[in-house]
Amino acid sequence: MSVLFQKTRRPRLDPTMIGMPTNFRHTAHIGSGDVSNSTRVTNLENQMSSKGGYDHVSPVNIELKVIDLPGRNQT
């Protein structure tokens, strides 16, 4: 006997269903170059936690997959 499970779909959202952020606090800007090494990530964590309201900081392992792209003049 086989049982089929139908995947339930989340309802589609449109902009009218999304409200304004509540209790939003911008504590730091993180750009694409800011997570290139663990030292910068640690500095960001310290900067963000120094803004207050963070009783607990959870360590996070960051694993980046990096590939070399050929230069424009290389084939």
C-alpha positions as CSV (number, residue, x, y, z in Angstrom):
1,M,0.0,0.0,0.0
2,S,1.5,3.3,-1.0
3,V,0.6,6.6,0.6
4,L,0.9,9.9,-1.2
5,F,1.8,13.0,0.8
6,Q,0.8,16.2,-0.9
7,K,3.1,19.1,-0.1
8,T,1.2,21.9,1.4
9,R,1.9,25.2,-0.3
10,R,2.3,28.5,1.6
11,P,-0.1,31.1,0.5
12,R,1.3,33.6,-1.9
13,L,2.0,37.0,-0.4
14,D,1.4,40.4,-2.0
15,P,2.6,43.8,-0.7
16,T,-0.8,44.5,0.9
17,M,-0.3,41.5,3.3
18,I,3.0,42.8,4.6
19,G,3.0,45.3,7.4
20,M,5.7,47.8,8.6
21,P,8.5,46.4,10.7
22,T,8.0,46.5,14.5
23,N,10.7,47.2,17.0
24,F,13.3,47.5,14.2
25,R,16.7,48.7,15.3
26,H,19.5,49.1,12.8
27,T,22.6,48.1,14.7
28,A,25.2,47.6,11.9
29,H,25.6,47.5,8.1
30,I,26.9,44.3,6.7
31,G,28.2,44.4,3.2
32,S,29.3,41.5,0.9
33,G,33.0,42.1,1.8
34,D,32.4,42.1,5.5
35,V,32.1,38.4,5.9
36,S,35.3,37.5,4.0
37,N,37.1,36.3,7.1
38,S,36.3,35.4,10.7
39,T,38.1,38.4,12.2
40,R,35.6,40.7,10.5
41,V,32.7,38.6,11.5
42,T,33.9,38.7,15.2
43,N,34.2,42.5,14.9
44,L,30.7,42.8,13.5
45,E,29.3,40.6,16.3
46,N,31.1,42.8,18.9
47,Q,29.8,46.0,17.2
48,M,26.2,44.7,17.1
49,S,26.2,43.4,20.7
50,S,27.6,46.7,21.9
51,K,24.5,48.5,20.7
52,G,22.5,46.9,23.6
53,G,19.5,44.7,23.8
54,Y,21.5,41.5,23.2
55,D,21.6,39.4,26.3
56,H,22.9,36.4,24.5
57,V,25.1,36.1,21.4
58,S,25.1,32.7,19.7
59,P,28.2,31.7,17.8
60,V,27.6,30.8,14.2
61,N,29.8,28.8,11.9
62,I,30.1,30.5,8.5
63,E,31.0,28.4,5.6
64,L,31.6,30.2,2.3
65,K,32.0,28.4,-1.0
66,V,34.4,30.4,-3.1
67,I,35.2,29.8,-6.7
68,D,37.8,31.4,-8.9
69,L,36.4,33.3,-11.9
70,P,38.6,33.8,-14.9
71,G,39.7,37.4,-15.7
72,R,38.2,39.2,-18.6
73,N,41.3,38.8,-20.7
74,Q,41.8,35.1,-19.8
75,T,40.2,32.3,-21.8
